C-alpha cells in the first residue's frame, strides 16, 4: 500500500529517533511492524510505524533538550482516526499518567479539537486518577523521572534518596 504524503509525514515524524528510543521505557518490538504501513522512501519500500506505536515510542522522550510531546499532539490532531486508542492504553497501562498528561496537553493546545480524544479514554484515565488520590501515596520514595530522562533526574536517585523508578513494575498505580 502506498501512503499519501500527508499521512506519511505525520506517521514518519522523527522516524529514525522513534526506532531508537531515547529511554529504555519503550524498546522497539516486533509487534510495531505488524501494524506498520509501507511507504516509498528514496526509492525503497519501508515500513512506517503506525501512529499508535509512534505515540507510544515518543511518550517517554521528555529530556531537557528534547521533548517529543509536540509530535504526539500533532499525531493526535492529524491522525486521530488512525490511532488505535485501545491498543495505546494497553501499551501505556503501567504508565497511564504519562498518557493522561499528553492528552491533557493536547486538549489545552487545541481546545476546539478536544473531541479527537475519545470520551471513554479520558473518563477511564480520570477515574484512575480519582481512585489513586483516595489512597495513600506509595511508602517508598520513588523517582520515575529516569524513565523520561536518564540524566535530568540523576540527582533524585543519587543525592536525594529516591529509588530509581526504571526498575519499578507499576504495581502501585
N, CA and C atoms as an extended XYZ file, in Angstrom:
519
Properties=species:S:1:pos:R:3:atomname:S:1:resname:S:1:resid:I:1 pbc="F F F"
N         0.847       -1.179        0.000 N   UNK     1
C         0.000        0.000        0.000 CA  UNK     1
C         0.885        1.231        0.000 C   UNK     1
N         0.595        2.156       -0.851 N   UNK     2
C         1.328        3.407       -0.913 CA  UNK     2
C         0.614        4.422       -0.034 C   UNK     2
N         1.364        5.105        0.822 N   UNK     3
C         0.795        6.057        1.764 CA  UNK     3
C         0.884        7.453        1.173 C   UNK     3
N        -0.203        8.235        1.300 N   UNK     4
C        -0.195        9.613        0.826 CA  UNK     4
C         0.810       10.442        1.603 C   UNK     4
N         1.287       11.540        0.995 N   UNK     5
C         2.340       12.346        1.615 CA  UNK     5
C         1.935       12.859        2.992 C   UNK     5
N         0.686       13.376        3.166 N   UNK     6
C         0.262       13.910        4.459 CA  UNK     6
C         0.298       12.825        5.534 C   UNK     6
N        -0.212       11.640        5.206 N   UNK     7
C        -0.178       10.549        6.177 CA  UNK     7
C         1.252       10.106        6.441 C   UNK     7
N         2.048       10.031        5.381 N   UNK     8
C         3.430        9.623        5.555 CA  UNK     8
C         4.160       10.610        6.458 C   UNK     8
N         3.971       11.897        6.211 N   UNK     9
C         4.650       12.919        7.011 CA  UNK     9
C         4.253       12.794        8.471 C   UNK     9
N         2.965       12.682        8.746 N   UNK    10
C         2.507       12.600       10.131 CA  UNK    10
C         2.993       11.334       10.810 C   UNK    10
N         2.993       10.234       10.066 N   UNK    11
C         3.380        8.958       10.663 CA  UNK    11
C         4.886        8.788       10.762 C   UNK    11
N         5.639        9.566       10.010 N   UNK    12
C         7.082        9.383        9.978 CA  UNK    12
C         7.850       10.475       10.720 C   UNK    12
N         7.160       11.241       11.555 N   UNK    13
C         7.840       12.290       12.314 CA  UNK    13
C         8.971       11.653       13.099 C   UNK    13
N        10.146       12.141       12.888 N   UNK    14
C        11.322       11.633       13.596 CA  UNK    14
C        11.401       10.112       13.564 C   UNK    14
N        11.176        9.520       12.406 N   UNK    15
C        11.144        8.067       12.293 CA  UNK    15
C        12.405        7.427       12.849 C   UNK    15
N        13.532        7.958       12.507 N   UNK    16
C        14.781        7.364       12.979 CA  UNK    16
C        14.862        7.387       14.491 C   UNK    16
N        14.546        8.526       15.101 N   UNK    17
C        14.632        8.599       16.565 CA  UNK    17
C        13.548        7.773       17.224 C   UNK    17
N        12.438        7.536       16.541 N   UNK    18
C        11.384        6.709       17.116 CA  UNK    18
C        11.808        5.252       17.194 C   UNK    18
N        12.596        4.814       16.230 N   UNK    19
C        13.032        3.428       16.230 CA  UNK    19
C        14.166        3.195       17.224 C   UNK    19
N        14.792        4.253       17.654 N   UNK    20
C        15.838        4.158       18.659 CA  UNK    20
C        15.433        5.092       19.802 C   UNK    20
N        14.557        4.623       20.712 N   UNK    21
C        14.031        5.482       21.757 CA  UNK    21
C        15.138        6.079       22.623 C   UNK    21
N        14.865        7.288       23.139 N   UNK    22
C        15.827        7.984       23.979 CA  UNK    22
C        15.879        7.385       25.379 C   UNK    22
N        14.918        6.571       25.734 N   UNK    23
C        14.921        5.915       27.035 CA  UNK    23
C        14.682        4.427       26.834 C   UNK    23
N        14.905        3.683       27.881 N   UNK    24
C        14.681        2.242       27.816 CA  UNK    24
C        13.228        1.880       28.096 C   UNK    24
N        12.381        2.871       28.327 N   UNK    25
C        10.986        2.605       28.678 CA  UNK    25
C        10.210        1.935       27.555 C   UNK    25
N        10.561        2.234       26.311 N   UNK    26
C         9.821        1.700       25.175 CA  UNK    26
C        10.798        1.137       24.147 C   UNK    26
N        11.211       -0.092       24.320 N   UNK    27
C        12.101       -0.692       23.326 CA  UNK    27
C        11.336       -1.024       22.045 C   UNK    27
N        12.029       -1.014       20.929 N   UNK    28
C        11.415       -1.409       19.663 CA  UNK    28
C        10.989       -2.869       19.784 C   UNK    28
N         9.775       -3.155       19.309 N   UNK    29
C         9.252       -4.517       19.389 CA  UNK    29
C         8.756       -4.962       18.027 C   UNK    29
N         8.821       -6.241       17.797 N   UNK    30
C         8.387       -6.817       16.530 CA  UNK    30
C         6.933       -6.447       16.220 C   UNK    30
N         6.111       -6.348       17.259 N   UNK    31
C         4.693       -6.029       17.094 CA  UNK    31
C         4.481       -4.693       16.373 C   UNK    31
N         5.405       -3.756       16.524 N   UNK    32
C         5.277       -2.463       15.859 CA  UNK    32
C         5.105       -2.641       14.356 C   UNK    32
N         5.818       -3.591       13.791 N   UNK    33
C         5.809       -3.771       12.350 CA  UNK    33
C         4.569       -4.520       11.885 C   UNK    33
N         3.868       -5.165       12.794 N   UNK    34
C         2.615       -5.834       12.463 CA  UNK    34
C         1.575       -4.809       12.002 C   UNK    34
N         1.618       -3.610       12.568 N   UNK    35
C         0.648       -2.563       12.247 CA  UNK    35
C         1.220       -1.491       11.323 C   UNK    35
N         2.429       -1.673       10.862 N   UNK    36
C         3.090       -0.657       10.037 CA  UNK    36
C         2.509       -0.616        8.624 C   UNK    36
N         2.501        0.584        8.069 N   UNK    37
C         2.155        0.772        6.657 CA  UNK    37
C         3.455        0.704        5.862 C   UNK    37
N         3.342        0.545        4.575 N   UNK    38
C         4.510        0.550        3.704 CA  UNK    38
C         4.534        1.878        2.959 C   UNK    38
N         5.718        2.439        2.809 N   UNK    39
C         5.861        3.704        2.097 CA  UNK    39
C         7.131        3.670        1.263 C   UNK    39
N         7.129        4.446        0.201 N   UNK    40
C         8.312        4.583       -0.633 CA  UNK    40
C         9.159        5.724       -0.072 C   UNK    40
N        10.385        5.416        0.301 N   UNK    41
C        11.317        6.413        0.808 CA  UNK    41
C        12.612        6.259        0.029 C   UNK    41
N        12.960        7.292       -0.706 N   UNK    42
C        14.173        7.275       -1.528 CA  UNK    42
C        14.239        6.039       -2.423 C   UNK    42
N        13.082        5.675       -2.963 N   UNK    43
C        13.016        4.566       -3.885 CA  UNK    43
C        12.937        3.192       -3.242 C   UNK    43
N        12.860        3.138       -1.942 N   UNK    44
C        12.775        1.858       -1.239 CA  UNK    44
C        11.446        1.751       -0.500 C   UNK    44
N        10.866        0.570       -0.517 N   UNK    45
C         9.649        0.314        0.227 CA  UNK    45
C        10.047       -0.006        1.670 C   UNK    45
N         9.584        0.820        2.604 N   UNK    46
C         9.961        0.644        4.012 CA  UNK    46
C         8.718        0.672        4.891 C   UNK    46
N         8.773       -0.034        6.023 N   UNK    47
C         7.649        0.038        6.962 CA  UNK    47
C         7.669        1.382        7.698 C   UNK    47
N         6.492        1.947        7.881 N   UNK    48
C         6.337        3.206        8.607 CA  UNK    48
C         5.452        2.928        9.817 C   UNK    48
N         5.952        3.257       10.959 N   UNK    49
C         5.239        2.984       12.209 CA  UNK    49
C         3.851        3.599       12.188 C   UNK    49
N         2.895        2.849       12.659 N   UNK    50
C         1.521        3.305       12.828 CA  UNK    50
C         1.494        4.429       13.871 C   UNK    50
N         0.572        5.387       13.770 N   UNK    51
C         0.512        6.467       14.754 CA  UNK    51
C         0.391        5.980       16.205 C   UNK    51
N        -0.262        4.864       16.421 N   UNK    52
C        -0.408        4.333       17.789 CA  UNK    52
C         0.954        4.002       18.380 C   UNK    52
N         1.746        3.253       17.638 N   UNK    53
C         3.074        2.889       18.124 CA  UNK    53
C         4.005        4.097       18.166 C   UNK    53
N         3.813        5.024       17.246 N   UNK    54
C         4.650        6.224       17.240 CA  UNK    54
C         4.395        7.067       18.498 C   UNK    54
N         3.140        7.203       18.884 N   UNK    55
C         2.834        7.925       20.129 CA  UNK    55
C         3.473        7.208       21.304 C   UNK    55
N         3.330        5.895       21.351 N   UNK    56
C         3.905        5.123       22.448 CA  UNK    56
C         5.420        5.305       22.511 C   UNK    56
N         6.054        5.298       21.355 N   UNK    57
C         7.515        5.419       21.340 CA  UNK    57
C         7.984        6.801       21.772 C   UNK    57
N         7.152        7.810       21.594 N   UNK    58
C         7.539        9.183       21.908 CA  UNK    58
C         7.086        9.637       23.294 C   UNK    58
N         6.205        8.910       23.916 N   UNK    59
C         5.614        9.352       25.184 CA  UNK    59
C         6.646        9.585       26.280 C   UNK    59
N         7.747        8.865       26.248 N   UNK    60
C         8.743        8.955       27.316 CA  UNK    60
C         9.950        9.815       26.942 C   UNK    60
N         9.902       10.468       25.790 N   UNK    61
C        11.024       11.316       25.388 CA  UNK    61
C        10.730       12.733       25.865 C   UNK    61
N        11.236       13.007       27.060 N   UNK    62
C        10.991       14.295       27.711 CA  UNK    62
C        12.261       14.753       28.409 C   UNK    62
N        13.255       14.990       27.616 N   UNK    63
C        14.531       15.464       28.149 CA  UNK    63
C        14.572       16.984       28.149 C   UNK    63
N        15.549       17.520       28.834 N   UNK    64
C        15.728       18.968       28.880 CA  UNK    64
C        15.889       19.555       27.479 C   UNK    64
N        16.642       18.883       26.645 N   UNK    65
C        16.912       19.410       25.307 CA  UNK    65
C        16.086       18.739       24.212 C   UNK    65
N        15.182       17.848       24.589 N   UNK    66
C        14.337       17.193       23.589 CA  UNK    66
C        13.066       16.691       24.247 C   UNK    66
N        11.960       17.156       23.718 N   UNK    67
C        10.651       16.736       24.230 CA  UNK    67
C         9.775       16.447       23.027 C   UNK    67
N         9.302       15.214       22.911 N   UNK    68
C         8.531       14.820       21.731 CA  UNK    68
C         7.025       15.013       21.898 C   UNK    68
N         6.624       15.735       22.931 N   UNK    69
C         5.202       16.000       23.149 CA  UNK    69
C         4.539       16.700       21.983 C   UNK    69
N         5.256       17.589       21.310 N   UNK    70
C         4.677       18.281       20.160 CA  UNK    70
C         4.348       17.281       19.049 C   UNK    70
N         5.185       16.273       18.866 N   UNK    71
C         4.893       15.239       17.863 CA  UNK    71
C         3.621       14.487       18.239 C   UNK    71
N         3.472       14.166       19.508 N   UNK    72
C         2.282       13.441       19.970 CA  UNK    72
C         1.032       14.283       19.740 C   UNK    72
N         1.097       15.553       20.101 N   UNK    73
C        -0.040       16.450       19.909 CA  UNK    73
C        -0.435       16.514       18.431 C   UNK    73
N         0.550       16.617       17.561 N   UNK    74
C         0.241       16.719       16.132 CA  UNK    74
C        -0.217       15.389       15.541 C   UNK    74
N         0.276       14.291       16.060 N   UNK    75
C        -0.243       12.989       15.623 CA  UNK    75
C        -1.709       12.845       16.005 C   UNK    75
N        -2.068       13.261       17.215 N   UNK    76
C        -3.479       13.202       17.626 CA  UNK    76
C        -4.310       14.107       16.727 C   UNK    76
N        -3.817       15.297       16.464 N   UNK    77
C        -4.556       16.258       15.639 CA  UNK    77
C        -4.796       15.729       14.233 C   UNK    77
N        -3.750       15.189       13.603 N   UNK    78
C        -3.838       14.816       12.196 CA  UNK    78
C        -4.127       13.340       11.927 C   UNK    78
N        -3.916       12.482       12.915 N   UNK    79
C        -4.083       11.047       12.682 CA  UNK    79
C        -5.074       10.402       13.648 C   UNK    79
N        -5.954       11.200       14.234 N   UNK    80
C        -6.873       10.684       15.263 CA  UNK    80
C        -7.639        9.444       14.830 C   UNK    80
N        -8.038        9.397       13.574 N   UNK    81
C        -8.812        8.246       13.081 CA  UNK    81
C        -7.950        6.991       12.953 C   UNK    81
N        -6.660        7.151       12.779 N   UNK    82
C        -5.765        6.005       12.602 CA  UNK    82
C        -5.203        5.489       13.931 C   UNK    82
N        -5.413        6.225       15.008 N   UNK    83
C        -4.890        5.804       16.317 CA  UNK    83
C        -5.811        4.735       16.890 C   UNK    83
N        -5.223        3.629       17.277 N   UNK    84
C        -5.971        2.563       17.954 CA  UNK    84
C        -5.872        2.852       19.453 C   UNK    84
N        -6.865        3.541       19.971 N   UNK    85
C        -6.834        4.004       21.360 CA  UNK    85
C        -6.818        2.834       22.340 C   UNK    85
N        -7.490        1.749       22.008 N   UNK    86
C        -7.471        0.555       22.871 CA  UNK    86
C        -6.056       -0.014       22.960 C   UNK    86
N        -5.387       -0.096       21.829 N   UNK    87
C        -4.032       -0.623       21.824 CA  UNK    87
C        -3.090        0.336       22.556 C   UNK    87
N        -3.279        1.638       22.376 N   UNK    88
C        -2.436        2.613       23.049 CA  UNK    88
C        -2.585        2.520       24.562 C   UNK    88
N        -3.802        2.391       25.050 N   UNK    89
C        -3.998        2.275       26.504 CA  UNK    89
C        -3.403        0.967       27.009 C   UNK    89
N        -3.427       -0.079       26.193 N   UNK    90
C        -2.796       -1.338       26.590 CA  UNK    90
C        -1.286       -1.145       26.745 C   UNK    90
N        -0.663       -0.479       25.778 N   UNK    91
C         0.772       -0.207       25.860 CA  UNK    91
C         1.102        0.651       27.075 C   UNK    91
N         0.302        1.684       27.277 N   UNK    92
C         0.598        2.688       28.296 CA  UNK    92
C         0.067        2.332       29.680 C   UNK    92
N        -0.633        1.237       29.811 N   UNK    93
C        -1.302        0.895       31.065 CA  UNK    93
C        -0.413        1.049       32.304 C   UNK    93
N         0.806        0.531       32.309 N   UNK    94
C         1.628        0.701       33.519 CA  UNK    94
C         2.029        2.158       33.773 C   UNK    94
N         1.932        2.981       32.741 N   UNK    95
C         2.357        4.380       32.839 CA  UNK    95
C         1.228        5.302       32.355 C   UNK    95
N         0.016        4.978       32.759 N   UNK    96
C        -1.164        5.694       32.289 CA  UNK    96
C        -1.111        7.189       32.592 C   UNK    96
N        -0.411        7.580       33.635 N   UNK    97
C        -0.345        9.005       33.981 CA  UNK    97
C         0.377        9.813       32.894 C   UNK    97
N         1.381        9.206       32.277 N   UNK    98
C         2.084        9.879       31.174 CA  UNK    98
C         1.123       10.098       30.007 C   UNK    98
N         0.318        9.091       29.695 N   UNK    99
C        -0.669        9.247       28.624 CA  UNK    99
C        -1.657       10.355       28.977 C   UNK    99
N        -2.133       10.367       30.205 N   UNK   100
C        -3.065       11.412       30.629 CA  UNK   100
C        -2.443       12.796       30.461 C   UNK   100
N        -1.189       12.944       30.834 N   UNK   101
C        -0.505       14.235       30.658 CA  UNK   101
C        -0.495       14.668       29.197 C   UNK   101
N        -0.186       13.744       28.298 N   UNK   102
C        -0.148       14.085       26.871 CA  UNK   102
C        -1.544       14.448       26.351 C   UNK   102
N        -2.551       13.726       26.814 N   UNK   103
C        -3.912       14.017       26.358 CA  UNK   103
C        -4.394       15.366       26.871 C   UNK   103
N        -4.083       15.678       28.112 N   UNK   104
C        -4.462       16.985       28.653 CA  UNK   104
C        -3.714       18.108       27.948 C   UNK   104
N        -2.456       17.858       27.613 N   UNK   105
C        -1.686       18.855       26.860 CA  UNK   105
C        -2.334       19.099       25.502 C   UNK   105
N        -2.742       18.029       24.831 N   UNK   106
C        -3.430       18.185       23.542 CA  UNK   106
C        -4.677       19.045       23.699 C   UNK   106
N        -5.491       18.742       24.705 N   UNK   107
C        -6.732       19.496       24.930 CA  UNK   107
C        -6.446       20.970       25.201 C   UNK   107
N        -5.362       21.245       25.898 N   UNK   108
C        -5.010       22.625       26.205 CA  UNK   108
C        -4.529       23.363       24.947 C   UNK   108
N        -3.705       22.691       24.150 N   UNK   109
C        -3.155       23.324       22.950 CA  UNK   109
C        -4.238       23.545       21.890 C   UNK   109
N        -5.098       22.554       21.679 N   UNK   110
C        -6.142       22.629       20.660 CA  UNK   110
C        -7.522       22.446       21.294 C   UNK   110
N        -8.012       23.437       22.036 N   UNK   111
C        -9.303       23.267       22.727 CA  UNK   111
C       -10.469       22.997       21.776 C   UNK   111
N       -10.416       23.519       20.560 N   UNK   112
C       -11.509       23.285       19.615 CA  UNK   112
C       -11.505       21.866       19.067 C   UNK   112
N       -10.431       21.127       19.305 N   UNK   113
C       -10.299       19.769       18.767 CA  UNK   113
C       -10.351       18.707       19.856 C   UNK   113
N       -10.768       19.082       21.051 N   UNK   114
C       -10.701       18.147       22.177 CA  UNK   114
C       -11.514       16.869       21.971 C   UNK   114
N       -12.466       16.897       21.040 N   UNK   115
C       -13.225       15.676       20.767 CA  UNK   115
C       -12.412       14.643       19.992 C   UNK   115
N       -11.177       14.969       19.639 N   UNK   116
C       -10.295       13.998       18.985 CA  UNK   116
C        -9.946       12.856       19.932 C   UNK   116
N       -10.030       13.121       21.208 N   UNK   117
C        -9.728       12.111       22.222 CA  UNK   117
C       -11.053       11.490       22.661 C   UNK   117
N       -11.184       10.187       22.551 N   UNK   118
C       -12.454        9.550       22.920 CA  UNK   118
C       -12.819        9.816       24.383 C   UNK   118
N       -14.093       10.112       24.601 N   UNK   119
C       -14.573       10.369       25.963 CA  UNK   119
C       -14.273        9.205       26.900 C   UNK   119
N       -14.472        7.971       26.404 N   UNK   120
C       -14.272        6.812       27.269 CA  UNK   120
C       -12.839        6.734       27.776 C   UNK   120
N       -11.887        7.148       26.934 N   UNK   121
C       -10.483        7.081       27.318 CA  UNK   121
C       -10.168        8.105       28.407 C   UNK   121
N       -10.598        9.323       28.203 N   UNK   122
C       -10.369       10.358       29.201 CA  UNK   122
C       -11.098       10.015       30.498 C   UNK   122
N       -12.332        9.516       30.399 N   UNK   123
C       -13.082        9.105       31.595 CA  UNK   123
C       -12.332        8.023       32.361 C   UNK   123
N       -11.800        7.036       31.626 N   UNK   124
C       -11.066        5.938       32.256 CA  UNK   124
C        -9.837        6.454       33.002 C   UNK   124
N        -9.065        7.316       32.353 N   UNK   125
C        -7.841        7.815       32.973 CA  UNK   125
C        -8.141        8.723       34.159 C   UNK   125
N        -9.175        9.553       34.049 N   UNK   126
C        -9.538       10.423       35.172 CA  UNK   126
C       -10.098        9.621       36.346 C   UNK   126
N       -10.797        8.529       36.048 N   UNK   127
C       -11.284        7.649       37.116 CA  UNK   127
C       -10.111        6.984       37.834 C   UNK   127
N        -9.098        6.574       37.084 N   UNK   128
C        -7.895        6.008       37.696 CA  UNK   128
C        -7.241        7.027       38.627 C   UNK   128
N        -7.176        8.267       38.152 N   UNK   129
C        -6.584        9.325       38.968 CA  UNK   129
C        -7.400        9.547       40.244 C   UNK   129
N        -8.697        9.541       40.118 N   UNK   130
C        -9.566        9.723       41.275 CA  UNK   130
C        -9.367        8.601       42.300 C   UNK   130
N        -9.319        7.357       41.808 N   UNK   131
C        -9.093        6.212       42.714 CA  UNK   131
C        -7.720        6.308       43.370 C   UNK   131
N        -6.729        6.711       42.602 N   UNK   132
C        -5.374        6.819       43.130 CA  UNK   132
C        -5.306        7.871       44.234 C   UNK   132
N        -6.004        8.978       44.049 N   UNK   133
C        -5.992       10.061       45.033 CA  UNK   133
C        -6.653        9.659       46.344 C   UNK   133
N        -7.559        8.682       46.302 N   UNK   134
C        -8.244        8.225       47.514 CA  UNK   134
C        -7.319        7.444       48.436 C   UNK   134
N        -6.286        6.835       47.885 N   UNK   135
C        -5.364        6.028       48.681 CA  UNK   135
C        -4.164        6.836       49.124 C   UNK   135
N        -3.386        6.260       50.017 N   UNK   136
C        -2.168        6.947       50.465 CA  UNK   136
C        -1.099        6.903       49.364 C   UNK   136
N        -0.169        7.841       49.398 N   UNK   137
C         0.932        7.773       48.433 CA  UNK   137
C         1.800        6.554       48.722 C   UNK   137
N         2.568        6.105       47.759 N   UNK   138
C         3.456        4.957       47.989 CA  UNK   138
C         4.399        5.236       49.164 C   UNK   138
N         4.671        4.230       49.951 N   UNK   139
C         5.567        4.371       51.104 CA  UNK   139
C         7.022        4.536       50.660 C   UNK   139
N         7.344        3.973       49.519 N   UNK   140
C         8.710        4.038       49.009 CA  UNK   140
C         8.930        5.343       48.259 C   UNK   140
N        10.038        6.016       48.565 N   UNK   141
C        10.406        7.228       47.820 CA  UNK   141
C        10.919        6.782       46.458 C   UNK   141
N        10.157        7.053       45.435 N   UNK   142
C        10.440        6.557       44.093 CA  UNK   142
C        10.487        7.714       43.114 C   UNK   142
N        11.466        7.700       42.222 N   UNK   143
C        11.561        8.690       41.154 CA  UNK   143
C        11.460        7.967       39.819 C   UNK   143
N        10.370        8.185       39.107 N   UNK   144
C        10.188        7.595       37.777 CA  UNK   144
C        10.779        8.480       36.682 C   UNK   144
N        11.286        9.636       37.065 N   UNK   145
C        11.812       10.582       36.090 CA  UNK   145
C        12.897       10.022       35.202 C   UNK   145
N        13.623        9.036       35.703 N   UNK   146
C        14.702        8.456       34.891 CA  UNK   146
C        14.148        7.686       33.691 C   UNK   146
N        12.853        7.347       33.720 N   UNK   147
C        12.223        6.755       32.543 CA  UNK   147
C        12.067        7.804       31.432 C   UNK   147
N        12.000        9.069       31.825 N   UNK   148
C        11.865       10.157       30.863 CA  UNK   148
C        13.218       10.680       30.409 C   UNK   148
N        14.157       10.737       31.344 N   UNK   149
C        15.495       11.233       31.039 CA  UNK   149
C        16.470       10.641       32.044 C   UNK   149
N        17.408        9.870       31.553 N   UNK   150
C        18.355        9.214       32.462 CA  UNK   150
C        19.275       10.219       33.136 C   UNK   150
N        19.434       11.403       32.563 N   UNK   151
C        20.345       12.382       33.159 CA  UNK   151
C        19.639       13.467       33.971 C   UNK   151
N        18.482       13.920       33.543 N   UNK   152
C        17.837       15.055       34.193 CA  UNK   152
C        17.328       14.759       35.606 C   UNK   152
N        17.147       13.511       35.958 N   UNK   153
C        16.654       13.142       37.289 CA  UNK   153
C        17.699       12.385       38.106 C   UNK   153
N        18.924       12.468       37.684 N   UNK   154
C        20.007       11.757       38.358 CA  UNK   154
C        20.149       12.194       39.826 C   UNK   154
N        20.009       13.480       40.107 N   UNK   155
C        20.148       13.974       41.484 CA  UNK   155
C        19.139       13.326       42.424 C   UNK   155
N        17.945       13.079       41.929 N   UNK   156
C        16.911       12.472       42.774 CA  UNK   156
C        17.334       11.099       43.274 C   UNK   156
N        17.981       10.332       42.399 N   UNK   157
C        18.369        8.973       42.790 CA  UNK   157
C        19.761        8.907       43.408 C   UNK   157
N        20.622        9.841       43.067 N   UNK   158
C        21.992        9.785       43.585 CA  UNK   158
C        22.212       10.640       44.825 C   UNK   158
N        21.394       11.689       45.010 N   UNK   159
C        21.627       12.599       46.132 CA  UNK   159
C        20.446       12.737       47.091 C   UNK   159
N        19.236       12.609       46.591 N   UNK   160
C        18.070       12.935       47.403 CA  UNK   160
C        17.364       11.718       47.993 C   UNK   160
N        17.879       10.527       47.763 N   UNK   161
C        17.360        9.331       48.407 CA  UNK   161
C        16.174        8.651       47.746 C   UNK   161
N        15.881        8.997       46.504 N   UNK   162
C        14.786        8.325       45.801 CA  UNK   162
C        15.303        7.078       45.106 C   UNK   162
N        14.484        6.042       45.087 N   UNK   163
C        14.815        4.840       44.331 CA  UNK   163
C        14.555        5.104       42.852 C   UNK   163
N        15.306        4.426       42.014 N   UNK   164
C        15.189        4.578       40.574 CA  UNK   164
C        13.943        3.846       40.079 C   UNK   164
N        12.991        4.582       39.529 N   UNK   165
C        11.745        4.011       39.036 CA  UNK   165
C        11.873        3.226       37.746 C   UNK   165
N        13.066        3.215       37.145 N   UNK   166
C        13.268        2.435       35.921 CA  UNK   166
C        13.047        0.944       36.187 C   UNK   166
N        13.236        0.531       37.428 N   UNK   167
C        13.105       -0.881       37.763 CA  UNK   167
C        11.726       -1.224       38.323 C   UNK   167
N        10.878       -0.209       38.496 N   UNK   168
C         9.575       -0.399       39.101 CA  UNK   168
C         8.632       -1.140       38.165 C   UNK   168
N         7.810       -2.012       38.710 N   UNK   169
C         6.902       -2.807       37.899 CA  UNK   169
C         5.548       -2.127       37.687 C   UNK   169
N         5.226       -1.103       38.448 N   UNK   170
C         3.972       -0.418       38.271 CA  UNK   170
C         2.856       -0.957       39.137 C   UNK   170
N         3.169       -1.723       40.147 N   UNK   171
C         2.139       -2.329       40.986 CA  UNK   171
C         1.399       -1.323       41.863 C   UNK   171
N         1.993       -0.154       42.104 N   UNK   172
C         1.367        0.801       42.997 CA  UNK   172
C         0.491        1.785       42.260 C   UNK   172
N         0.285        1.596       40.981 N   UNK   173
C        -0.532        2.525       40.240 CA  UNK   173
C        -1.909        1.982       40.175 C   UNK   173
